[in-house]
Amino acid sequence: MRLTASDLTAVRGGRMVFAGVSFALGAGQALAVTGANGSGKSTLLRLVAGLLKPAAGNITIDPAREDSALHYLGHLDGLKTALTVRQNLQFWRTLWNGGAVETAFARFGLEALADLHVGALSAGQKRRVTLARLLIAPRPLWLLDEPATALDTAAEAMLGTVVAEHLASGGMAIVATHRPLPFPAAMLALGAA
Amino acid sequence: MIPALVAVAAQTARLSLRSGGVLVGLVFFLAVIVVVPFGIGPDLKLLGRIGPAVLWIAALLATLLGLDRLFRDDRDDGSLDLLMLSGVPLELTVLAKCAGAWLATGLPLVIATPVLGLLLGIDPVPLFATAATLLAGTPALILIGAIGAALIAALGRGGLIVAVLVLPFTIPVLIFGVSAASAPIVGPTPFLPPFLILVALTLVSAVVAPLAAAAALRTGE
């Protein structure tokens, strides 16, 4: 499996965010996207996810897949505050045809929180729920937009382990980040030109 | 695919029930129906004749009232991105959300109609004709409303503008719904032809609305 992006140009609100961005990613590889605020890290991830259309250039995933090939973790958590942690994850499990939610809970220490309403969780706990969501259905490409936001050191280490395991099993990851990553990753600096 | 769509419908209905939107819709429906006799006066014959139309207008307004949240909540909390990436065709997801919204907002109105119709002094036969037309017609209202809700969600707005935007497009549904519902009272027009057109409107919107709403959601950023 291979992801290739060539000469990507993104325009948002009439302003050019970046131009001529190219990269390629193979199985087991990770890409760290860095850059100042507003340099287009989130835009790049949304382009790869297909949520935005590039103004120029193209992105290909080879071989093409019928079902969705990726997990996207953005700034918004996609959690329903009126439902419990378990209900939230079970909804996505059904939608993605995934596995048991219990093992995902265990990885991020969420067992005790499983029956609490998401509205009662702290920002870091919510982020842990969204990270656990990555584990309930296997997808080869993970797009993580500043995944460590609001995490404590233990959870951040856990995140590093989980992504490293994902890469070791032949997955790919693109991570927008300001901090050094605890696994080997190619660097892509936006806004440097 | 089917379990996924059932999950989307159930989630939509459940969240709608949780947020209290159902109760507000029902109370609004009741309020409109209760207010009309005060405005028109205690002329039972007149009320009985216009009753089906009053029920239909009240149901139309009550349905459109809560529709702006159909996609806006999902956009605000990021679920919409994940729904678009889930691998389930967005059109079918939209259809499932409409089904959930109808279960939570349309169906309670249909069930309440026979009871509330008594307040307007409608005879039993036209009352059940009205309930039947609402059963056939409220899905069309939700589906047409979903197009407006999707446009508004894509633009990042919200509120009553959805109702304003959608209201003109619901007029055909209202016309055929009311003419079928009033057929037993005003005669000599039969019940069945307008009722079948109403059913056709629902079926056509079940095809067109998911396509249009999904296209609107895709244009959003």
Interface residues (C-beta under 8 A of the other chain):
Chain A: R12 A49 G50 L51 L52 D67 S68 L70 Y72 G74 H75 L76 D77 G78 L79 K80 T81 A82 L83 F91 W92 T94 L95 W96 N97
Chain B: P3 A4 V6 A7 V8 Q11 R14 L15 R18 S19 D76 D77 G78 S79 D81 L82 L83 M84 L85 S86 G87 V88 E221
